[in-house]
Amino acid sequence: MVDFDKHVRRGHPVVFSLIIFFSIIELAISAWLVSRFNLRHDYLSLAVRDRTRFILFACCWTFFFGVLYFGLFLYRPTGGIFTSVLSHAVFLIVTWIFWTAAAAAITAALGGGLNCSQHFTYCGQLNALEAFAWIIWIFVTFALLVVFFRGISASRRGDGFRGSLVA
């Protein structure tokens, strides 16, 4: 039988580090774009401006709570409310909804991506904003699936969803 606790103890910091790292990158891009849009009013459309602002919010949410869950898991992986399956599930479901909405919205606003040979304003930054939104969505989806399967495992061993990710 495979010891999944060992994999979760190793994998949780890796996955959350990647989520935090890419959130910082996305935060920098979206904050820069929002500041330029506010200063110069040279956004492609109101949809692009508003969706960039939403991505900035999603980055701040993901960074703050990602660091919180990362730190508390390192501090106490087997106990406490923030290391429970339920707590992780709630955080990751809300975060997944934010990133699904953010990535899909910016993709729709850009028409699937911009062709930079047409000299759009901030073309490279907007394409990077879209790409990193989907990258973060992939990592959050992966983390959510792992938490879902760990929830099934915790439920089977009798801990319920208030049990920890690791036994």
FIMI-685095 format. One line per 8 residues: number of its first residue (from 1); their letters; for each residue z, y, x of N, C-alpha, C, O. Coordinates in steps of 0.02 Angstrom, whole numbers, plus 50000, padded with zeros to 5 digits. Each point is the difference from the previous one (the first is absolute). Example, Ala and Ser with C-alpha at 12.3 -4.5 7.8 and 13.67 -1.06 7.14 Angstrom:
% FIMI-685095
1) AS) 50390:49716:50660:50000:50059:49955:50000:50060:50045:50033:49999:50052 | 49931:50054:49930:50003:50059:50042:50037:50055:49961:50008:50055:50025 .
***
This chain:
% FIMI-685095
1) MVDFDKHV) 50000:49941:50042:50000:50059:49958:50000:50062:50045:50034:50003:50051 | 49928:50047:49929:49993:50061:50039:50059:50046:49986:50020:50009:49942 | 50007:50021:50110:50055:50048:49994:49971:50070:49989:49984:50034:50048 | 50009:49986:49889:49971:50065:49984:50046:50058:50016:49977:50056:50011 | 50089:49931:49992:50048:50053:50017:49985:50029:50068:50003:50061:50010 | 49980:49895:50037:49983:50022:50068:49939:50045:50000:49997:50050:50035 | 49953:49931:49924:49939:50040:49996:50013:50068:49967:49972:50051:50020 | 50070:49949:49929:50017:50063:49966:50039:50046:50047:49988:50060:50002 .
9) RRGHPVVF) 50059:49912:50036:50039:50040:50047:49955:50033:50053:50013:50056:50022 | 49936:49909:49999:49953:50027:50049:49947:50044:49967:49981:50052:50027 | 49995:49927:49916:49943:50034:49968:50018:50064:49964:49960:50047:50000 | 50099:49957:49971:50020:50060:49963:49996:50062:50044:49969:50049:49980 | 50062:49951:50079:49994:50060:50042:49928:50016:50021:49982:50058:50006 | 49978:49890:50004:49930:50012:50020:49961:50033:49943:49967:50050:50010 | 50038:49920:49931:49962:50027:49943:50024:50070:49982:49960:50044:49988 | 50105:49966:50010:50026:50066:49983:49984:50051:50055:49990:50059:49985 .
17) SLIIFFSI) 50009:49920:50078:49980:50045:50054:49928:50022:49991:49983:50058:50010 | 49973:49895:49972:49930:50018:49988:49992:50046:49940:49961:50048:50003 | 50076:49939:49944:49997:50044:49942:50024:50070:50019:49969:50050:49981 | 50086:49955:50055:50026:50065:50022:49951:50034:50047:49988:50060:49993 | 49985:49904:50055:49954:50028:50049:49938:50029:49965:49981:50057:50013 | 49988:49904:49943:49940:50025:49966:50017:50055:49950:49958:50043:49986 | 50103:49957:49987:50021:50054:49956:50006:50066:50039:49984:50053:49974 | 50040:49942:50087:50005:50060:50042:49930:50028:50015:49989:50060:49996 .
25) IELAISAW) 49964:49896:50020:49931:50023:50012:49972:50032:49937:49972:50055:50003 | 50036:49912:49940:49975:50027:49937:50035:50064:49981:49970:50046:49972 | 50094:49958:50043:50038:50061:49988:49972:50059:50039:49993:50055:49974 | 49991:49933:50089:49973:50053:50042:49932:50024:49974:49987:50060:49997 | 49970:49893:49986:49934:50018:49975:50005:50037:49933:49969:50053:49992 | 50070:49920:49962:50004:50032:49934:50036:50067:50003:49980:50047:49965 | 50072:49959:50076:50034:50065:50006:49954:50052:50030:50000:50058:49978 | 49961:49923:50072:49953:50046:50030:49947:50022:49949:49984:50059:49995 .
33) LVSRFNLR) 49990:49893:49967:49950:50017:49950:50029:50044:49944:49968:50048:49979 | 50092:49937:49999:50031:50041:49948:50012:50071:50025:49989:50048:49963 | 50033:49959:50099:50010:50067:50028:49934:50038:50005:49998:50060:49986 | 49949:49906:50035:49934:50033:50004:49975:50018:49930:49973:50055:49991 | 50035:49900:49962:49978:50015:49931:50038:50059:49971:49971:50042:49966 | 50095:49961:50047:50040:50056:49975:49983:50065:50034:50002:50053:49968 | 49981:49945:50095:49985:50060:50038:49930:50026:49987:49990:50060:49990 | 49961:49895:50010:49930:50021:49998:49965:49988:49933:49947:50029:49988 .
41) HDYLSLAV) 50082:49930:49970:49970:49983:49935:49929:49973:50008:49956:50016:49959 | 50033:49944:50093:49933:49973:50013:49995:49925:49988:49964:49965:50035 | 50072:50011:49915:49998:49929:49981:49935:49986:49964:49968:50044:49971 | 50012:49893:50030:49937:49980:49968:50003:50008:49925:49951:50021:49968 | 50107:49962:50003:50010:50006:49927:50074:50002:49987:50041:49985:50044 | 49976:50033:49895:50071:49999:49981:50028:49929:50002:50059:49990:50016 | 49899:49961:49970:50021:49930:50002:50020:49981:50071:50052:49967:50010 | 49909:50052:50039:50016:49984:50070:50065:50035:50021:50042:49970:50032 .
49) RDRTRFIL) 49965:50093:49948:50061:50037:50018:50061:49967:49969:50050:49989:50035 | 49948:49997:49901:50058:49971:49966:50016:49930:50024:50059:49982:50005 | 49891:49978:50008:50011:49932:50023:50026:49998:50071:50038:49955:50019 | 49943:50094:50021:50027:50006:50067:50074:50017:49997:50040:49975:50039 | 49978:50068:49914:50071:50016:49990:50040:49939:49978:50056:49990:50022 | 49915:49970:49934:50035:49940:49978:50009:49951:50058:50052:49968:50006 | 49897:50026:50037:50007:49957:50058:50055:50025:50046:50037:49960:50029 | 49970:50106:49977:50054:50028:50040:50068:49979:49971:50045:49982:50037 .
57) FACCWTFF) 49962:50021:49897:50061:49977:49968:50012:49926:50013:50055:49980:50017 | 49893:49979:49975:50006:49927:50010:50021:49985:50072:50039:49954:50012 | 49935:50084:50035:50019:49991:50071:50074:50016:50010:50035:49962:50034 | 49988:50093:49938:50070:50018:50007:50045:49948:49969:50051:49980:50029 | 49931:49996:49911:50038:49947:49966:50003:49938:50044:50054:49972:50011 | 49888:50006:50013:49996:49938:50038:50038:50006:50066:50035:49954:50020 | 49957:50102:50013:50035:50009:50064:50076:49999:49990:50035:49964:50035 | 49990:50076:49917:50072:50005:49990:50030:49932:49981:50047:49977:50033 .
65) FGVLYFGL) 49926:49992:49916:50030:49937:49978:49983:49942:50047:50039:49953:50006 | 49904:50050:50028:49983:49949:50049:50049:50000:50057:50023:49947:50022 | 49994:50112:50003:50050:50005:50055:50068:49977:49975:50036:49966:50036 | 49982:50052:49903:50064:49978:49971:50004:49924:49997:50049:49970:50023 | 49900:49998:49948:50001:49927:49993:49995:49966:50069:50031:49948:50011 | 49930:50080:50033:49994:49973:50068:50067:50001:50035:50022:49949:50028 | 50011:50108:49971:50065:50007:50034:50054:49957:49970:50039:49968:50037 | 49964:50030:49897:50053:49959:49969:49987:49926:50009:50048:49961:50005 .
73) FLYRPTGG) 49889:50018:49997:49986:49930:50014:50021:49981:50071:50026:49946:50011 | 49961:50098:50037:50022:49986:50068:50076:49999:50006:50028:49960:50037 | 50004:50085:49926:50073:50005:50003:50034:49940:49967:50048:49972:50028 | 49928:50009:49913:50033:49947:49962:49949:49961:49958:49992:50014:49941 | 49973:49939:50089:49945:49966:49964:50022:49952:49945:49960:49983:49957 | 50103:49994:50044:50020:49949:49952:50047:50026:49945:50023:49960:49959 | 49991:50102:50039:50045:50025:49949:49985:50072:49983:49967:50035:50037 | 50058:49986:49907:49990:50069:49980:49944:50007:49949:49956:49958:49996 .
81) IFTSVLSH) 50048:50095:49967:49952:50010:49946:49929:50015:50025:49952:49979:49969 | 50043:50055:50088:49933:50019:50024:49963:49943:50034:49940:50006:50014 | 50094:49940:50000:49966:49943:50030:49988:49944:49950:49979:49945:50018 | 50035:50069:49919:49989:49949:49948:49926:49996:49982:49961:50047:50012 | 50021:49897:49960:49931:49990:49978:49983:50050:49946:49945:50029:50000 | 50100:49982:49953:49988:50046:49944:49989:50071:50025:49953:50034:49977 | 50088:49989:50069:49993:50068:50026:49934:50009:50036:49965:50049:49991 | 50017:49902:50051:49936:50003:50034:49942:49999:49950:49951:50036:50008 .
89) AVFLIVTW) 50056:49922:49941:49947:49994:49950:49989:50066:49963:49943:50021:49990 | 50111:50011:49990:49994:50064:49965:49968:50052:50044:49953:50034:49980 | 50072:49973:50082:49970:50048:50046:49926:49986:50012:49959:50046:49998 | 50025:49892:50016:49930:49983:50016:49954:50004:49939:49941:50018:50008 | 50083:49968:49933:49958:50007:49940:49984:50074:49989:49942:50017:49987 | 50108:50025:50016:49988:50072:49991:49953:50026:50054:49954:50038:49986 | 50059:49942:50076:49958:50022:50056:49929:49973:49992:49952:50036:50013 | 50041:49902:49965:49934:49971:49989:49962:50039:49946:49940:50012:50007 .
97) IFWTAAAA) 50094:50006:49940:49968:50040:49947:49977:50067:50028:49944:50022:49986 | 50099:50011:50052:49980:50064:50031:49938:49993:50043:49954:50040:49995 | 50046:49909:50049:49944:49993:50046:49937:49975:49966:49945:50017:50021 | 50062:49943:49927:49941:49979:49962:49968:50062:49968:49940:50009:50003 | 50102:50032:49966:49975:50061:49968:49971:50048:50052:49946:50029:49989 | 50089:49979:50066:49977:50048:50052:49934:49978:50031:49953:50040:50005 | 50043:49898:50016:49939:49975:50033:49941:50000:49952:49945:50021:50018 | 50066:49956:49921:49945:49998:49951:49979:50071:49981:49940:50013:49992 .
105) AITAALGG) 50108:50032:50001:49984:50068:49980:49960:50038:50053:49951:50034:49984 | 50069:49960:50079:49963:50035:50052:49932:49968:50011:49952:50035:50016 | 50044:49900:49975:49935:49966:50005:49953:50025:49945:49942:50013:50012 | 50085:49993:49927:49959:50024:49944:49980:50073:50011:49943:50019:49986 | 50103:50022:50039:49985:50070:50011:49947:50010:50054:49960:50047:49997 | 50039:49909:50053:49952:50005:50054:49937:49960:49987:49953:50000:50040 | 50045:49965:49905:49942:49958:49984:49994:49940:50046:49944:49978:50015 | 50111:49996:50007:50000:49942:50045:49999:50017:50073:50001:49955:50042 .
113) GLNCSQHF) 49997:50108:49974:49998:50022:50070:49946:50053:50008:49952:50002:49961 | 50056:50039:50088:49953:50054:50012:49953:49983:50057:50020:49968:50049 | 49919:50053:49945:49952:49994:50054:50005:50064:50042:49978:50053:49978 | 50050:49940:50081:50014:50059:50041:49938:50034:50028:50004:50055:50027 | 49939:49913:49968:49939:50033:50024:49979:50056:49952:49957:50040:50017 | 50074:49963:49924:49984:50053:49951:50045:50061:50011:49994:50049:49963 | 50049:49949:50087:50042:50057:50020:50047:50023:49944:50003:50060:49984 | 50035:49893:49987:50052:50018:49953:50059:50028:50038:50013:49982:50057 .
121) TYCGQLNA) 50023:50064:49911:50060:50028:50031:50053:49945:50006:50015:49966:49951 | 50013:50027:50107:50053:49951:50015:49977:49928:49986:50040:49959:49977 | 49898:50026:50036:49972:49935:49984:50037:49943:50035:50020:49951:49967 | 49989:50054:50097:50034:49947:50037:50072:49990:49978:50024:49944:49995 | 50010:50111:49993:50070:49996:49979:50006:49968:49931:50045:49960:49987 | 49909:50057:49967:50002:49971:49933:49983:49925:50001:50030:49961:49964 | 49923:50020:50078:49984:49929:50007:50060:49962:50030:50014:49944:49979 | 50019:50086:50070:50060:49969:50029:50056:49996:49949:50037:49950:49998 .
129) LEAFAWII) 49970:50102:49961:50051:49999:49947:49989:49941:49953:50047:49965:49982 | 49891:50024:49999:49984:49944:49957:50012:49933:50034:50030:49955:49970 | 49949:50039:50092:50007:49936:50036:50074:49982:50010:50019:49943:49988 | 50021:50105:50034:50071:49985:50012:50037:49987:49934:50049:49963:50000 | 49929:50067:49946:50031:49985:49935:49989:49927:49982:50046:49967:49975 | 49895:50008:50037:49986:49929:49986:50037:49954:50049:50021:49946:49981 | 49985:50075:50081:50038:49959:50049:50073:49994:49979:50028:49945:50003 | 50002:50110:49977:50070:49998:49977:50006:49956:49938:50047:49962:49993 .
137) WIFVTFAL) 49905:50044:49962:50000:49959:49939:49999:49926:50018:50034:49960:49968 | 49926:50021:50082:49997:49930:50021:50068:49976:50025:50022:49946:49981 | 50010:50093:50062:50066:49980:50027:50053:49997:49945:50041:49954:50000 | 49958:50093:49954:50049:49999:49946:49987:49940:49954:50047:49969:49977 | 49890:50016:50010:49983:49941:49960:50025:49936:50033:50029:49957:49967 | 49961:50037:50098:50024:49942:50037:50076:49994:49995:50026:49947:49987 | 50009:50109:50024:50073:49999:49997:50024:49982:49930:50049:49963:49992 | 49917:50062:49957:50018:49985:49931:49991:49926:49985:50041:49970:49966 .
145) LVVFFRGI) 49906:50000:50059:49989:49929:49990:50053:49958:50034:50025:49951:49971 | 49994:50068:50089:50053:49963:50035:50065:50006:49962:50036:49950:49992 | 49981:50109:49984:50062:50009:49962:49997:49960:49935:50051:49972:49979 | 49892:50025:49990:49992:49960:49939:50014:49927:50014:50038:49968:49963 | 49933:50005:50090:50012:49930:50017:50072:49988:50023:50028:49947:49986 | 50002:50101:50049:50070:49993:50019:50045:50004:49939:50053:49968:49998 | 49927:50069:49952:50038:50004:49937:49999:49933:49965:50051:49978:49973 | 49892:49988:50027:49996:49933:49971:50046:49953:50038:50035:49959:49970 .
153) SASRRGDG) 49964:50046:50096:50042:49957:50042:50074:50014:49988:50039:49953:49994 | 49980:50110:50001:50070:50018:49988:50022:49976:49931:50057:49978:49990 | 49898:50027:49962:50016:49977:49933:50010:49924:49998:50044:49976:49965 | 49915:49988:50071:50005:49927:50002:50064:49976:50035:50028:49948:49982 | 49995:50091:50068:50061:49978:50033:50063:50024:49964:50056:49987:50022 | 49934:50048:49921:50056:50020:49958:50026:50069:50010:50049:50019:49968 | 49921:50021:50077:50024:50068:50013:49974:50051:49950:50030:50053:49991 | 49916:49930:49975:49969:50049:49954:49965:50055:50040:49994:49996:50062 .
161) FRGSLVA) 49984:50055:49903:49963:50053:50034:50046:50050:50034:49976:50045:50035 | 50088:49948:49956:50047:50042:50037:50017:49970:50068:50038:50030:50038 | 49935:49911:49976:50010:49968:50064:49962:50037:50055:49955:50039:49985 | 50064:49949:50077:49968:50034:50055:49932:49967:50017:49985:49944:49978 | 49976:50092:50061:49935:49974:50021:50008:49940:50046:49957:49956:50002 | 50098:50042:50035:50014:49944:50044:50066:49969:49980:50045:50034:49976 | 49960:49901:50034:50061:49965:49978:50054:50005:50053:50055:49974:49991 .
***
